[in-house]
Amino acid sequence: MADSPSDKLTEQMASAPIIGQGYDYGSVTDKISHIVLGRKTPKWWVLGFALAFALVMLLLFAVTYLFAVGVGIWGIDVPVAWGFAIINFVWWIGIGHAGTLISAILLLLRQQWRTSINRFAEAMTLFAVSCAGLFPVLHLGRPWVAYWLFPYPDTMKMWPNFRSPLVWDAFAVSTYATVSLLFWFIGLVPDLATLRDRAKNPAAKIIYGFLAMGWRGSAVHWYRHETASLLLAGLATPLVLSVHTIVSFDFAYGIVPGWHSTIFPPYFVAGAIYAGFAMVLTLSIPVRKLFHLEDFITMRHLDNMGKVMLATGLIVGYGYMMEAFMGYYSASSKNTSP
């Protein structure tokens, strides 16, 4: 009697090559869960945490010194309106864009290769946006009145100056952070439920169970999860373009020669995606090696990210050339105010 197709499939799965540390292709969940629940904290993690903690203490010292002395330490003076803060703000916002791009745009385009890198790309986005949110506050000069950036109900009827770039930045960062946080958490709910079911520590089981929000993996749950993910992806996709466009307006709306140019919005967006994917590669390559994830983050993933960086890098190079050309061709640097 000939073997049925199901028997042949069973034989193929049984003879499938082993991946990672003794796990077959059907136990991806086992391996990933083991990294979170079964591994002891390695020594290199402690060393990395100590280095990061030292750098955070250095940041706190710098911020304290800034509050005590003033924003003049960044080189801000008449007629210099921007300083060290705007450079860091643009950089942090830029590297945070890759998480939204991988999560939202590639999800809408049904690019399945995103699934191996989207989790830590989304986490990177949250940390990057958190760091970027510091700089509009630090750049105020009077950070204790940072709430003036938001349209709060004020009995004195003093509303924010909506012509201020700092107000634009506050709205852009807060909107971007909210959508990114929702997208990250919604995508993480099934994973949290998996960790809840596999956790041995009672405290960990309670924490994961609380965060999993009653997820049981039913067809209704997956349908609602898919619908919510697509809706958030539809909201997040315009943010990839709009947030860094607003950031570019900080420069393009100024009167500095060479800056007030229409090339800035697409130039900044391409640069953000370029820098963001570079940061994803910077994170994924060491994580891939340290946690033995070569079977999940494959060379195909690295190759696809390299192609995205090549395309956006060419756009950024074009933006550099056009910025220099327009500064030369318009001769705006020769114009002087009376």
Contacts in CASP RR format, 6 or more apart in sequence:
PFRMAT RR
TARGET T0000
AUTHOR 0000-0000-0000
METHOD contacts of the structure
MODEL  1
MADSPSDKLTEQMASAPIIGQGYDYGSVTDKISHIVLGRKTPKWWVLGFA
LAFALVMLLLFAVTYLFAVGVGIWGIDVPVAWGFAIINFVWWIGIGHAGT
LISAILLLLRQQWRTSINRFAEAMTLFAVSCAGLFPVLHLGRPWVAYWLF
PYPDTMKMWPNFRSPLVWDAFAVSTYATVSLLFWFIGLVPDLATLRDRAK
NPAAKIIYGFLAMGWRGSAVHWYRHETASLLLAGLATPLVLSVHTIVSFD
FAYGIVPGWHSTIFPPYFVAGAIYAGFAMVLTLSIPVRKLFHLEDFITMR
HLDNMGKVMLATGLIVGYGYMMEAFMGYYSASSKNTSP
3 11 0 8 1.000
13 24 0 8 1.000
13 25 0 8 1.000
13 26 0 8 1.000
16 24 0 8 1.000
16 25 0 8 1.000
16 26 0 8 1.000
17 24 0 8 1.000
17 25 0 8 1.000
18 24 0 8 1.000
19 25 0 8 1.000
19 31 0 8 1.000
19 295 0 8 1.000
20 31 0 8 1.000
20 292 0 8 1.000
20 294 0 8 1.000
20 295 0 8 1.000
21 31 0 8 1.000
21 292 0 8 1.000
23 30 0 8 1.000
23 31 0 8 1.000
28 296 0 8 1.000
29 194 0 8 1.000
32 296 0 8 1.000
33 194 0 8 1.000
33 195 0 8 1.000
33 198 0 8 1.000
35 291 0 8 1.000
36 195 0 8 1.000
37 195 0 8 1.000
37 198 0 8 1.000
37 199 0 8 1.000
37 200 0 8 1.000
37 204 0 8 1.000
42 290 0 8 1.000
44 290 0 8 1.000
63 138 0 8 1.000
65 73 0 8 1.000
66 73 0 8 1.000
66 138 0 8 1.000
67 143 0 8 1.000
70 141 0 8 1.000
71 85 0 8 1.000
71 138 0 8 1.000
71 139 0 8 1.000
71 141 0 8 1.000
74 83 0 8 1.000
74 84 0 8 1.000
74 85 0 8 1.000
75 83 0 8 1.000
75 84 0 8 1.000
76 82 0 8 1.000
76 83 0 8 1.000
82 250 0 8 1.000
85 135 0 8 1.000
85 138 0 8 1.000
85 139 0 8 1.000
86 135 0 8 1.000
86 139 0 8 1.000
86 250 0 8 1.000
88 131 0 8 1.000
88 132 0 8 1.000
88 135 0 8 1.000
89 132 0 8 1.000
89 133 0 8 1.000
89 135 0 8 1.000
89 136 0 8 1.000
89 139 0 8 1.000
89 169 0 8 1.000
89 247 0 8 1.000
90 247 0 8 1.000
90 268 0 8 1.000
91 275 0 8 1.000
92 128 0 8 1.000
92 129 0 8 1.000
92 131 0 8 1.000
92 132 0 8 1.000
92 133 0 8 1.000
92 135 0 8 1.000
93 128 0 8 1.000
93 129 0 8 1.000
93 132 0 8 1.000
93 172 0 8 1.000
93 173 0 8 1.000
93 176 0 8 1.000
93 243 0 8 1.000
93 244 0 8 1.000
93 247 0 8 1.000
93 272 0 8 1.000
94 128 0 8 1.000
94 244 0 8 1.000
94 271 0 8 1.000
94 272 0 8 1.000
94 275 0 8 1.000
94 276 0 8 1.000
95 124 0 8 1.000
95 128 0 8 1.000
95 272 0 8 1.000
95 275 0 8 1.000
95 276 0 8 1.000
95 278 0 8 1.000
95 279 0 8 1.000
96 124 0 8 1.000
96 125 0 8 1.000
96 128 0 8 1.000
96 129 0 8 1.000
96 132 0 8 1.000
96 272 0 8 1.000
96 276 0 8 1.000
96 279 0 8 1.000
97 125 0 8 1.000
97 240 0 8 1.000
97 243 0 8 1.000
97 244 0 8 1.000
97 269 0 8 1.000
97 272 0 8 1.000
97 273 0 8 1.000
97 275 0 8 1.000
97 276 0 8 1.000
98 121 0 8 1.000
98 124 0 8 1.000
98 125 0 8 1.000
98 273 0 8 1.000
98 275 0 8 1.000
98 276 0 8 1.000
98 277 0 8 1.000
98 279 0 8 1.000
98 280 0 8 1.000
99 118 0 8 1.000
99 121 0 8 1.000
99 122 0 8 1.000
99 124 0 8 1.000
99 125 0 8 1.000
99 180 0 8 1.000
99 276 0 8 1.000
99 280 0 8 1.000
100 122 0 8 1.000
100 125 0 8 1.000
100 176 0 8 1.000
100 179 0 8 1.000
100 180 0 8 1.000
100 183 0 8 1.000
100 236 0 8 1.000
100 237 0 8 1.000
100 239 0 8 1.000
100 240 0 8 1.000
101 240 0 8 1.000
101 273 0 8 1.000
101 277 0 8 1.000
102 114 0 8 1.000
102 117 0 8 1.000
102 118 0 8 1.000
102 121 0 8 1.000
102 122 0 8 1.000
102 280 0 8 1.000
103 114 0 8 1.000
103 118 0 8 1.000
103 121 0 8 1.000
103 122 0 8 1.000
103 125 0 8 1.000
103 183 0 8 1.000
103 184 0 8 1.000
103 233 0 8 1.000
103 236 0 8 1.000
104 183 0 8 1.000
104 232 0 8 1.000
104 233 0 8 1.000
104 234 0 8 1.000
104 236 0 8 1.000
104 237 0 8 1.000
104 240 0 8 1.000
105 233 0 8 1.000
105 237 0 8 1.000
105 240 0 8 1.000
106 113 0 8 1.000
106 114 0 8 1.000
106 118 0 8 1.000
107 114 0 8 1.000
107 229 0 8 1.000
107 230 0 8 1.000
107 233 0 8 1.000
108 230 0 8 1.000
108 233 0 8 1.000
108 234 0 8 1.000
108 237 0 8 1.000
113 300 0 8 1.000
113 301 0 8 1.000
113 304 0 8 1.000
116 296 0 8 1.000
116 297 0 8 1.000
116 298 0 8 1.000
116 301 0 8 1.000
117 280 0 8 1.000
117 284 0 8 1.000
117 297 0 8 1.000
117 301 0 8 1.000
117 305 0 8 1.000
119 188 0 8 1.000
119 191 0 8 1.000
120 280 0 8 1.000
120 283 0 8 1.000
120 284 0 8 1.000
120 287 0 8 1.000
121 280 0 8 1.000
122 180 0 8 1.000
122 183 0 8 1.000
122 184 0 8 1.000
123 184 0 8 1.000
124 279 0 8 1.000
124 280 0 8 1.000
124 283 0 8 1.000
125 180 0 8 1.000
125 184 0 8 1.000
126 177 0 8 1.000
126 180 0 8 1.000
126 181 0 8 1.000
126 184 0 8 1.000
128 279 0 8 1.000
129 173 0 8 1.000
129 176 0 8 1.000
129 177 0 8 1.000
129 180 0 8 1.000
130 177 0 8 1.000
132 173 0 8 1.000
133 169 0 8 1.000
133 173 0 8 1.000
133 177 0 8 1.000
135 169 0 8 1.000
136 146 0 8 1.000
136 149 0 8 1.000
136 166 0 8 1.000
136 169 0 8 1.000
136 170 0 8 1.000
136 173 0 8 1.000
137 143 0 8 1.000
137 146 0 8 1.000
139 166 0 8 1.000
140 146 0 8 1.000
140 149 0 8 1.000
140 166 0 8 1.000
148 158 0 8 1.000
148 160 0 8 1.000
149 160 0 8 1.000
149 166 0 8 1.000
149 167 0 8 1.000
149 170 0 8 1.000
150 160 0 8 1.000
150 170 0 8 1.000
151 159 0 8 1.000
151 160 0 8 1.000
160 167 0 8 1.000
161 167 0 8 1.000
165 249 0 8 1.000
165 250 0 8 1.000
165 253 0 8 1.000
168 246 0 8 1.000
168 249 0 8 1.000
168 250 0 8 1.000
169 246 0 8 1.000
169 247 0 8 1.000
169 250 0 8 1.000
171 246 0 8 1.000
172 242 0 8 1.000
172 243 0 8 1.000
172 246 0 8 1.000
172 247 0 8 1.000
173 243 0 8 1.000
175 239 0 8 1.000
175 243 0 8 1.000
176 239 0 8 1.000
176 243 0 8 1.000
179 232 0 8 1.000
179 235 0 8 1.000
179 236 0 8 1.000
179 239 0 8 1.000
180 236 0 8 1.000
182 232 0 8 1.000
183 229 0 8 1.000
183 232 0 8 1.000
183 233 0 8 1.000
183 236 0 8 1.000
186 225 0 8 1.000
186 228 0 8 1.000
186 229 0 8 1.000
186 232 0 8 1.000
187 225 0 8 1.000
187 229 0 8 1.000
188 211 0 8 1.000
189 211 0 8 1.000
189 212 0 8 1.000
189 213 0 8 1.000
189 215 0 8 1.000
189 225 0 8 1.000
190 215 0 8 1.000
190 217 0 8 1.000
190 225 0 8 1.000
192 208 0 8 1.000
192 209 0 8 1.000
192 211 0 8 1.000
192 212 0 8 1.000
192 215 0 8 1.000
193 208 0 8 1.000
193 209 0 8 1.000
193 212 0 8 1.000
193 214 0 8 1.000
193 215 0 8 1.000
193 216 0 8 1.000
193 217 0 8 1.000
195 204 0 8 1.000
195 208 0 8 1.000
196 205 0 8 1.000
196 208 0 8 1.000
196 209 0 8 1.000
196 212 0 8 1.000
199 205 0 8 1.000
199 208 0 8 1.000
215 221 0 8 1.000
240 269 0 8 1.000
240 272 0 8 1.000
240 273 0 8 1.000
241 269 0 8 1.000
244 265 0 8 1.000
244 268 0 8 1.000
244 269 0 8 1.000
244 271 0 8 1.000
244 272 0 8 1.000
245 265 0 8 1.000
245 268 0 8 1.000
245 269 0 8 1.000
247 268 0 8 1.000
248 264 0 8 1.000
248 265 0 8 1.000
248 267 0 8 1.000
248 268 0 8 1.000
248 269 0 8 1.000
249 264 0 8 1.000
249 265 0 8 1.000
251 259 0 8 1.000
251 260 0 8 1.000
251 264 0 8 1.000
252 259 0 8 1.000
252 260 0 8 1.000
252 261 0 8 1.000
252 262 0 8 1.000
252 264 0 8 1.000
252 265 0 8 1.000
253 260 0 8 1.000
254 260 0 8 1.000
257 327 0 8 1.000
257 332 0 8 1.000
257 333 0 8 1.000
257 335 0 8 1.000
258 323 0 8 1.000
258 326 0 8 1.000
258 327 0 8 1.000
258 330 0 8 1.000
258 332 0 8 1.000
258 333 0 8 1.000
260 332 0 8 1.000
261 322 0 8 1.000
261 323 0 8 1.000
261 326 0 8 1.000
261 327 0 8 1.000
263 319 0 8 1.000
263 322 0 8 1.000
263 323 0 8 1.000
263 326 0 8 1.000
266 315 0 8 1.000
267 315 0 8 1.000
267 316 0 8 1.000
267 319 0 8 1.000
267 322 0 8 1.000
267 323 0 8 1.000
270 312 0 8 1.000
270 313 0 8 1.000
270 315 0 8 1.000
270 316 0 8 1.000
270 319 0 8 1.000
271 312 0 8 1.000
271 313 0 8 1.000
271 315 0 8 1.000
271 316 0 8 1.000
273 308 0 8 1.000
273 312 0 8 1.000
274 309 0 8 1.000
274 312 0 8 1.000
274 313 0 8 1.000
274 315 0 8 1.000
274 316 0 8 1.000
277 305 0 8 1.000
277 306 0 8 1.000
277 308 0 8 1.000
277 309 0 8 1.000
277 312 0 8 1.000
278 309 0 8 1.000
280 305 0 8 1.000
281 302 0 8 1.000
281 305 0 8 1.000
281 306 0 8 1.000
281 309 0 8 1.000
284 297 0 8 1.000
284 301 0 8 1.000
284 302 0 8 1.000
284 305 0 8 1.000
285 302 0 8 1.000
287 293 0 8 1.000
287 297 0 8 1.000
288 294 0 8 1.000
288 296 0 8 1.000
288 297 0 8 1.000
327 333 0 8 1.000
END
